[in-house]
Amino acid sequence: MLIDNTLFLREYYPEVRNNIQEYEKDINTNRITVLESKAGIKTIQYETDEQRQLMVHSKYDPIKEADRIISSHKEKITDDTHVFFYGIGMGYHVEKFQELFPKHSYSLYEPVPEIFLTLAEQRTLNSIITKNISNLYIDTHETESNGYLQEFNSSNQSIHFIILPSYENIIKEKIDRFNEKIKNVIQSRRTALGTNMSFQRLWVANSLINFKEVLNTPNMFRDIDSNHFAGKPAIIVAAGPSLAEDIEHLRYIKENNLAYLFSVGSAINSLIEYDVLPDAVCTYDPGVKNHLVFKKMVEKDINHIPMLFGTSVGFETLRNYEGPKVHFITSQDKTSTYFLDEQLDVTQDLIMDSPSIAVMTFQVLNKIGAGPIIFAGQNLGYLHDRRYSEGIEYDFIKSEVSENEMEKAITTTDVYGNEIKTNVSFNNMRLGIEHYAKLYAGNYINTTKGGAVIDGIPFQSIEEVIENVLIQPIEKTAWWNEINSYNKSKFIHQEEHLKQSIHKFKDLVAQFKTLIKSMASTVELRNKTSMESLFVQFDKLYGEINQNTYYANFLSFYIRVYVEFMVNELRRAVKEKDPLERGEKIARLFDNFMVQCVQGSGELEQLINSNLINEEDI
């Protein structure tokens, strides 16, 4: 390696330098041959595992080739595009990009360490790795980097890929894995963004409104004796189209007390239709239509079944149901975690928000020691062109899958090895179940005929389960009939502290607005020295607002999409070297963010004030 490159990497990318130093003897540079192109420019040839000799760059004129590569991407690069280079090679196309787009940010990923080492031996890196670079990723000889995935998880910019064309032949399998990882992380981010956008306000609002119900119902983990369930079979009854086929088997199980039946989501409607009432109904959806799932149950005055609810559930669901209730605190409930802070064991008492109530209930049953945990009606895909079992019909969503949905469907494998249609939502539910199956590693069975394969949960027909597993009746008692044990003595003090922090937050907003005006005028005056002192004030205010109780526990979650956008943009803005440009970006960013804070806080304060705890609630 050139001495200049050794010093450069040691100063700016010590981890890359250390990896090369540690594994240099293992990097097989014998694969690489440095050649002189017809144009007199260095090029390289790579030998594949199959001993094919492939050119990384043109053997005639690598510079002209680089020009053609970047020209083919020019129209897709806008003013705000971040460019991600997959494959650096000798860096000619990167230099051409810098020439045409001198102000654009970019990232470099070299998946072939032998090629990067060859580059570092032949050319100085500082002509390729400039001030505009955001990240440099180099695979080691043993592992593929995953660090780049964070860029796609947090960047607000449009990211454009430029893959060095020769790599499509040199490392096709690596590129396929790279594309799959990128596709998955983008899909996950879109799903998370859509979920947060839809529910950010509902999670906070429901948690505030439901808190009085939380104080008057037992906690599933703190107040309910887990011995009611430990070592006893429990069936999670979901609403998939296979449910109707197994309904008589579930009736037999219920009548003979062979297992607990936990109905999740819409399954209760099918169970009511067939008169097989479960031992508990489970719900967590924060949506405004969630209460409609239980409309049939309420209208038929079925009010003896305990409702196991996540504390951020749509508040109408709890208001409408007059039967016994038991709660579990969800990771989206910031009201309970604020008021019950010292009383909660985060690992035991909190249930992580998940793509479906089945995944939430799966967590609950694992924590209380039920076993085996059995899934019924958990299709996680379409069957006979239906998404729900017979007996489940809503005005707001059809049980039958539309032709348009079928066209957009993705595929997965069913328990018999056949290909079936599903959607992204069902697929995320499956991944959620698989995650917790791996985490808890209990005894699990999937009885869903024609349902998707769930890794870690083997398929066994319900007939076989009845014959071989559910062979002894279990004792069932009124397990839900317990008293809430929260210590409420500090609640009034915490409420007063919250009110004070709201006033303090308003003061911080006023200070921020003044600071933003000062930054804007300093930019106009081109006073870099004054701007540096304003950055000190900004850091202090930004730290204070993040530590403010009201903002940290309530408002930042109420407007979480805007907070996430702001944090990502701020991370990008502070990298700006010129203090005036940095100040202008920060001022513009926080001017918009303060608007969101004020608007969100106006709504949130009303919610807090109308749902304050009083002495009678305690």
Residue pairs with C-beta under 8 A, 6 or more apart in sequence:
1 20
1 117
1 120
1 121
2 120
2 121
2 122
2 123
2 124
4 124
4 125
4 126
5 120
5 124
5 125
6 17
8 124
8 125
8 126
8 129
9 16
9 17
9 20
9 120
9 125
10 17
12 129
13 129
13 136
16 136
16 138
19 138
19 140
20 27
20 113
20 116
20 117
20 120
20 138
23 113
23 140
23 141
23 142
24 117
26 141
26 142
27 113
27 114
27 117
27 141
28 114
28 141
29 114
29 117
29 118
30 47
31 46
31 47
31 114
32 44
32 45
32 46
32 47
32 114
32 115
32 118
33 44
33 45
33 47
33 53
34 42
34 43
34 44
34 118
34 122
35 42
35 43
35 44
35 45
35 59
36 42
36 43
37 43
37 57
37 58
37 59
37 60
37 61
37 62
38 59
38 60
38 61
39 60
39 61
39 62
39 63
39 64
41 61
41 62
41 63
41 92
42 62
42 90
42 122
42 123
43 55
43 56
43 57
43 58
43 59
43 62
43 90
44 55
44 56
44 57
44 89
44 90
44 115
44 118
45 53
45 54
45 55
45 56
45 59
46 53
46 54
46 55
46 56
46 112
46 114
46 115
46 166
46 170
47 53
47 54
48 54
48 170
54 166
54 169
54 170
55 166
56 89
56 90
56 115
56 164
56 166
56 170
57 65
57 66
57 89
57 90
57 92
57 166
58 64
58 65
62 90
62 92
63 92
63 96
65 92
65 93
66 92
66 93
66 95
66 96
67 96
69 93
69 96
69 162
69 164
69 165
70 93
70 96
70 97
70 100
70 162
73 83
73 160
73 162
74 100
76 160
77 83
77 101
77 104
77 160
78 158
80 157
80 158
81 104
81 157
81 158
81 159
81 160
82 104
82 105
82 106
82 107
82 134
82 151
82 155
82 157
82 158
82 159
82 160
83 97
83 101
83 104
83 105
83 106
83 107
83 159
83 160
83 161
83 162
84 106
84 107
84 109
84 148
84 151
84 159
84 160
84 161
84 162
85 93
85 94
85 97
85 106
85 107
85 108
85 109
85 162
85 164
86 109
86 111
86 161
86 162
86 163
86 164
86 167
86 175
86 178
87 109
87 110
87 111
87 112
87 115
87 163
87 164
87 166
87 167
88 94
88 108
88 109
88 110
88 115
88 116
88 119
88 128
88 164
89 115
89 119
89 164
89 166
90 119
90 122
90 123
91 119
91 123
91 127
91 128
93 162
93 164
94 106
94 108
94 128
95 127
95 128
97 104
97 106
97 162
98 130
98 132
102 132
103 132
104 132
105 132
105 133
105 134
105 157
106 132
106 133
106 134
107 133
107 134
107 135
107 136
107 137
107 148
107 151
108 128
108 129
108 133
108 135
108 136
108 137
109 137
109 138
109 145
109 148
110 116
110 119
110 137
110 138
110 139
111 139
111 144
111 145
111 167
111 171
111 174
111 178
112 139
112 167
112 170
112 171
113 138
113 139
113 140
113 141
114 141
116 138
119 125
119 128
129 136
131 577
134 151
134 575
135 147
135 148
135 151
137 145
137 147
137 148
138 145
139 145
144 174
144 177
146 181
149 181
149 182
149 185
151 159
152 159
152 182
152 185
152 186
152 189
153 185
153 188
153 189
154 568
154 571
155 568
155 572
156 565
156 568
156 569
156 572
157 572
163 175
167 174
167 175
168 175
187 424
191 424
191 428
193 561
196 560
196 561
196 564
197 561
198 287
199 286
199 287
199 332
200 557
200 558
200 559
200 560
200 561
201 558
201 600
201 603
202 286
202 287
202 288
202 312
202 314
203 286
203 312
203 332
203 333
203 334
203 557
204 334
204 335
204 554
204 557
204 558
204 604
204 607
205 315
205 607
206 286
206 311
206 312
206 313
206 314
206 315
207 311
207 312
207 332
207 333
207 334
207 335
207 336
208 335
208 607
208 608
208 611
209 315
209 607
209 611
210 311
210 312
210 313
210 315
210 318
210 333
210 335
211 311
211 335
211 336
211 339
211 611
211 613
212 611
212 613
212 617
213 318
213 325
213 327
214 311
214 327
214 329
214 336
215 484
215 486
215 488
215 613
215 617
215 618
216 484
217 325
217 326
217 327
217 484
218 224
218 326
218 327
218 480
218 482
218 483
218 484
218 485
219 326
219 327
219 328
219 329
219 349
219 484
219 485
219 486
220 308
220 326
220 327
220 328
220 364
220 368
221 328
221 348
221 349
221 367
221 368
222 349
222 485
222 486
223 482
223 483
223 484
223 485
224 326
224 368
224 479
224 480
224 482
225 479
225 482
226 368
226 369
228 368
228 477
228 479
229 260
229 365
229 368
229 369
229 370
229 479
230 368
230 369
230 370
231 369
231 370
231 371
232 259
232 260
232 370
232 371
232 474
233 258
233 259
233 260
233 370
233 371
233 372
233 373
233 374
233 469
233 470
233 474
234 259
234 260
234 261
234 262
234 365
234 370
234 371
234 373
234 374
235 250
235 253
235 259
235 260
235 261
235 262
235 374
235 375
235 376
236 262
236 264
236 358
236 361
236 362
236 365
236 373
236 374
236 375
236 376
236 378
237 243
237 250
237 261
237 262
237 263
237 264
237 267
237 271
237 278
237 376
237 377
238 264
238 265
238 267
238 358
238 375
238 376
238 377
238 378
238 379
238 448
239 264
239 265
239 266
239 267
239 269
239 270
239 377
239 388
239 389
239 392
240 377
240 378
240 379
240 380
240 383
240 387
240 388
240 389
240 448
240 451
241 377
241 379
241 382
241 383
241 384
241 386
241 387
241 388
241 389
241 390
242 376
242 377
242 379
242 383
242 389
242 448
242 449
242 450
242 451
243 267
243 270
243 376
243 377
243 389
244 270
244 274
244 389
244 390
244 391
245 449
246 376
246 377
246 447
246 449
246 462
247 270
247 271
247 274
247 276
249 462
249 463
249 466
250 261
250 271
250 276
250 376
250 462
251 274
251 275
251 276
252 258
252 466
253 259
253 261
253 466
253 470
254 261
254 276
254 277
254 278
254 279
256 473
257 473
257 474
257 475
257 476
258 466
258 470
258 471
258 472
258 473
258 474
259 374
259 470
259 474
260 279
260 280
260 370
260 474
260 476
261 271
261 276
261 278
261 279
261 280
262 278
262 279
262 280
262 281
262 282
262 308
262 361
262 365
263 271
263 278
263 280
263 281
263 282
264 282
264 356
264 357
264 358
264 361
265 282
265 283
265 285
265 293
265 356
265 357
265 358
266 293
266 388
266 392
266 394
267 278
267 377
267 389
267 392
268 278
268 281
268 293
268 294
268 296
268 297
269 293
269 296
269 297
269 391
269 392
269 393
270 377
270 388
270 389
270 390
270 391
270 392
271 277
271 278
271 391
272 296
272 297
272 300
272 302
272 391
273 390
273 391
273 392
274 391
277 302
277 305
278 305
279 305
279 306
279 476
280 305
280 306
280 307
280 308
280 326
280 480
281 294
281 297
281 305
281 306
281 307
281 308
282 307
282 308
282 309
282 357
282 360
282 361
282 364
283 290
283 293
283 294
283 307
283 308
283 309
283 310
283 313
283 317
283 357
284 309
284 310
284 312
284 313
284 330
284 357
284 360
285 293
285 313
285 314
285 357
286 312
286 313
286 314
286 332
287 314
288 314
288 316
289 314
289 396
290 313
290 314
290 316
290 317
291 314
291 316
291 317
291 319
291 320
292 394
292 396
293 317
294 317
294 320
294 321
297 305
297 321
298 320
298 321
302 323
303 321
303 322
303 323
304 323
304 324
305 323
305 324
306 323
306 324
306 325
306 326
306 479
306 480
307 318
307 321
307 323
307 324
307 325
307 326
308 325
308 326
308 327
308 328
308 361
308 364
309 317
309 318
309 325
309 326
309 327
309 328
310 327
310 328
310 329
310 330
310 333
310 351
310 357
310 360
311 327
311 328
311 329
311 330
311 333
311 335
311 336
312 330
312 332
312 333
312 353
318 325
324 480
324 481
325 480
326 480
328 349
328 351
328 360
328 364
329 336
329 337
329 340
329 344
329 349
329 350
329 351
330 350
330 351
330 352
330 353
330 360
331 350
331 351
331 352
331 353
332 353
332 557
334 553
334 554
334 557
335 554
336 344
337 344
337 350
337 553
338 494
338 498
338 549
338 553
338 554
339 491
339 494
339 613
340 486
343 486
343 487
344 350
348 367
351 360
351 363
351 364
351 367
352 363
353 360
354 360
354 363
354 429
354 432
355 425
355 428
355 429
355 431
355 432
356 429
356 432
358 375
358 378
358 429
358 433
359 429
359 432
359 433
359 436
362 373
362 433
362 436
362 437
363 436
365 373
366 373
366 436
366 440
366 442
371 442
371 443
372 442
372 443
372 444
372 445
372 469
373 442
373 443
373 444
373 445
374 444
374 445
374 446
374 447
374 465
374 469
375 433
375 444
375 445
375 446
375 447
375 448
375 454
375 457
376 447
376 448
376 462
377 389
377 448
378 433
378 446
378 448
378 451
378 454
379 426
379 448
379 450
379 451
379 452
380 412
380 422
380 426
380 427
380 429
380 430
380 448
380 451
380 452
380 454
381 412
381 414
381 420
381 421
381 422
381 426
381 451
381 452
382 401
382 406
382 409
382 420
382 421
382 422
383 420
383 450
383 451
385 400
385 401
385 406
386 399
386 400
386 401
387 398
387 399
387 400
387 401
388 399
389 399
392 399
393 399
401 409
401 421
405 423
406 421
408 423
409 421
409 422
409 423
410 421
410 422
410 423
410 424
410 427
411 419
411 420
411 421
411 422
412 419
412 420
412 422
412 427
412 430
412 452
412 453
413 419
413 420
413 452
413 453
414 420
414 450
414 451
414 452
414 453
415 446
415 448
415 449
415 450
415 451
415 452
415 453
415 459
416 450
420 450
420 452
422 430
422 452
426 452
430 452
430 454
433 454
433 457
434 454
434 455
434 456
434 457
437 444
437 454
437 455
437 456
437 457
438 455
438 456
444 456
444 457
444 458
445 457
445 458
445 459
445 460
445 465
445 469
446 454
446 457
446 458
446 459
446 460
447 459
447 460
447 461
447 462
447 465
448 459
449 461
453 459
460 469
488 618
491 613
491 618
492 613
492 615
492 618
495 612
495 613
497 549
498 549
498 550
498 553
498 554
498 608
501 548
501 549
501 550
501 551
502 550
502 601
502 605
502 608
504 548
504 550
505 545
505 548
505 550
505 551
505 555
505 601
506 601
508 541
508 544
508 545
508 548
509 594
509 597
509 598
511 541
512 541
512 545
512 590
512 594
513 594
515 534
515 537
515 538
515 541
516 587
516 590
516 591
516 594
518 534
519 531
519 534
519 538
519 583
519 584
519 586
519 587
520 584
520 587
522 530
522 531
522 534
522 580
522 583
523 531
523 580
523 583
523 584
523 587
526 580
528 579
528 580
531 579
531 580
531 582
531 583
532 579
534 583
535 579
535 582
535 583
538 586
545 551
546 552
551 597
554 604
554 608
555 597
555 600
555 601
555 604
556 563
558 600
558 603
558 604
559 596
559 597
559 600
562 593
562 596
562 600
566 589
566 590
566 593
569 585
569 589
570 586
570 589
573 582
573 585
573 586
573 589
574 582
574 586
576 582
576 585
